[in-house]
């Protein structure tokens, strides 16, 4: 949950993490309140995971190209799992 404060009436309340970067109506005065977006840590973390997934894909392709089909497919499966984690935001 994310804590937000209405700039008009000062009311404080919590909103779901999925609303990060969006806006909601204040529960007291109904004024539109912006929900803080992702911080630098989130961005850095997702960038790092994305780079790791790209490296894993490249490694899997090299293994497949060199005839290591079983290992190559396993590595590509790992890359798909990393991509799914990124997509779902887990």
Secondary structure as the mmCIF struct_conf table of DSSP 4:
data_model
#
loop_
_struct_conf.conf_type_id
_struct_conf.id
_struct_conf.beg_label_comp_id
_struct_conf.beg_label_asym_id
_struct_conf.beg_label_seq_id
_struct_conf.end_label_comp_id
_struct_conf.end_label_asym_id
_struct_conf.end_label_seq_id
STRN STRN1 UNK A 2 UNK A 5
TURN_TY1_P TURN_TY1_P1 UNK A 7 UNK A 9
STRN STRN2 UNK A 12 UNK A 15
HELX_RH_3T_P HELX_RH_3T_P1 UNK A 17 UNK A 19
TURN_TY1_P TURN_TY1_P2 UNK A 20 UNK A 21
BEND BEND1 UNK A 22 UNK A 22
STRN STRN3 UNK A 23 UNK A 25
TURN_TY1_P TURN_TY1_P3 UNK A 27 UNK A 29
STRN STRN4 UNK A 32 UNK A 34
HELX_LH_PP_P HELX_LH_PP_P1 UNK A 35 UNK A 36
HELX_RH_AL_P HELX_RH_AL_P1 UNK A 40 UNK A 65
TURN_TY1_P TURN_TY1_P4 UNK A 66 UNK A 67
HELX_RH_AL_P HELX_RH_AL_P2 UNK A 69 UNK A 88
TURN_TY1_P TURN_TY1_P5 UNK A 89 UNK A 89
#
